[in-house]
Amino acid sequence: MSIQSFGRFGAALCLAAVVSGCSSLGLGTPERQTSSASRVSDECKASRSKCLYEGAYESGERNYAEEEARRLNLAEIERLRRSR
């Protein structure tokens, strides 16, 4: 085995160790990424008026907000299904 092959093997081994470490810690999971969304949700539960927008929308903004709300709701439903 040449030095170059040994170096490639070592690099691949290090990459595998890092990936397995991250997955075992849960660093790439959606649950960890949505922690800020959970905080916002908790704030809205305490005072719904903080989370409602009563101002005027720009062109297309309302449709975007409704689509984003649908997407987030579906993502939360999927998260809840996986946690059962």
C-alpha positions as MATLAB code, in Angstrom:
seq = 'MSIQSFGRFGAALCLAAVVSGCSSLGLGTPERQTSSASRVSDECKASRSKCLYEGAYESGERNYAEEEARRLNLAEIERLRRSR';
ca = [
       0.000    0.000    0.000;
       1.477    3.340   -1.012;
       1.561    6.406    1.233;
      -1.017    8.151   -0.966;
      -3.455    5.230   -0.620;
      -2.857    5.137    3.119;
      -3.626    8.878    3.344;
      -6.875    8.464    1.423;
      -7.894    5.569    3.638;
      -7.128    7.640    6.740;
      -9.155   10.592    5.438;
     -12.124    8.330    4.661;
     -11.883    6.776    8.113;
     -11.855   10.217    9.790;
     -14.849   11.333    7.745;
     -16.757    8.197    8.746;
     -15.941    8.827   12.413;
     -17.156   12.434   12.247;
     -20.386   11.486   10.466;
     -21.158    8.701   12.926;
     -20.399   11.006   15.854;
     -22.746   13.702   14.552;
     -25.547   11.242   13.904;
     -25.207    9.659   17.349;
     -25.391   13.104   18.974;
     -28.400   14.060   16.839;
     -26.776   17.189   15.430;
     -28.459   16.865   12.040;
     -31.935   15.913   13.167;
     -34.961   18.096   12.425;
     -35.937   18.054   16.115;
     -32.771   19.940   16.998;
     -33.226   22.371   14.116;
     -36.783   23.240   15.142;
     -35.942   24.107   18.760;
     -36.340   27.825   18.041;
     -39.702   27.104   16.411;
     -40.759   25.318   19.605;
     -39.860   28.377   21.675;
     -41.964   30.567   19.394;
     -44.805   28.099   19.694;
     -44.557   28.219   23.499;
     -44.644   32.019   23.413;
     -47.768   31.914   21.242;
     -49.464   29.537   23.653;
     -48.879   32.001   26.489;
     -50.113   35.039   24.562;
     -51.664   34.463   21.156;
     -51.854   38.207   20.447;
     -48.026   38.317   20.274;
     -48.122   35.992   17.269;
     -50.901   37.606   15.247;
     -50.114   40.170   12.595;
     -52.796   42.805   12.077;
     -50.983   45.121    9.626;
     -51.231   45.328    5.851;
     -49.461   42.768    3.668;
     -47.245   43.526    0.707;
     -48.122   42.037   -2.675;
     -47.876   38.234   -2.447;
     -46.829   38.283    1.201;
     -50.121   36.927    2.500;
     -49.991   33.929    0.131;
     -46.400   33.262    1.167;
     -47.339   33.428    4.862;
     -50.228   31.018    4.386;
     -48.097   28.560    2.403;
     -45.336   28.744    5.016;
     -47.875   28.118    7.792;
     -49.162   25.057    5.900;
     -45.617   23.778    5.426;
     -44.749   24.239    9.093;
     -47.976   22.566   10.208;
     -47.287   19.539    8.003;
     -43.709   19.337    9.278;
     -44.984   19.378   12.870;
     -47.541   16.642   12.091;
     -44.768   14.494   10.604;
     -42.524   15.134   13.633;
     -45.331   14.083   15.967;
     -45.991   10.910   13.935;
     -42.309    9.944   14.106;
     -42.159   10.490   17.871;
     -44.919    7.963   18.632;
];
